[in-house]
Amino acid sequence: MENAVSNQNQQVEQHLKTYGSITSWEAFELYGITRLSARIYDLRRENEIMSKPMSTTNRFGNTVNYVKYVYMGAKYAEV
């Protein structure tokens, strides 16, 4: 199981570094990751990741809230 988590962390980290942000829908659709918040928790040990609250209207006309995780850079400068 450790490899699966490690690989998911790597996938999310690479996505953040490449595209700058990710939502739970993108994580599920692109990588099959259903617990993005757990992966973000792991990645925050070494990366600055901001949680940006978002809202939109769904197809039924209801307002729905979600979080967009935005990559802000590594916590520690590489030497």
N, C-alpha and C positions, 0 to 999 in steps of 0.2 A: 504493500500500500504506500510505503514511503516514496517509491519511484513515481507513482501517479501524482501525488501531491507536489513533489519536486518538479515534475514536468509541467503541471498546471501553473505553478509559480513562474517558471521560466517562460511559458507561453504568455501569461499576463504581463510580466515584466517587459518582454520583447515588444508586445503590442503597445504598451504605454510609452516606451522609448521611441517607437516608430511613429505612432499616430497621436500621441500626446494625451489621450483620454480613452476611457472605456466605460460602458454601462453593463448592467447585468444581462440585458437582452443581447448585446453584442457578444459577451462572453459565452452565453449559452449557444447562440446561433453559430458562432465561428469555431468555438473550441469544445462545446458540450459541457462547459463548466456551470454548475448550478449553484455553487456557493461562492460567488465572487468576493463577498465581504470577508470570508475566511482567507482567501488568497491575498487580498489587500492587507489584512492584518499581518500576515507573514512578511509581505514585502515592505511594510512600513518600518521594519527593523533597520533596513539599510537605505531606504528611499523616502523622499518627501513626497507624499501623495495627498492631495487635497480632496476633500469630499465636497462636491458642489451640488446643492439641492436643485432639482429641476421639476417642472410640472408641464403637463401637456393635456390635451383633450383626447380621450380615446374615441373609438368608433361609435360608442353609444352616447357620446356627448358629455361624459363625466370627466371631471378633472382628476388626473392621476399624478401622483408624486413619485419620483425616483431619484437616484443619486448617480451623478457622473463623477468618476474618479479621474483626477487630472494629475499627471506626472509633473513634479516640480524640480526633479533632479535628485542626485545621490546625496545622502546626508553627510558623507565624509568625502572630502576631496581625495582623488587618487594621487599618490606621490610617486 
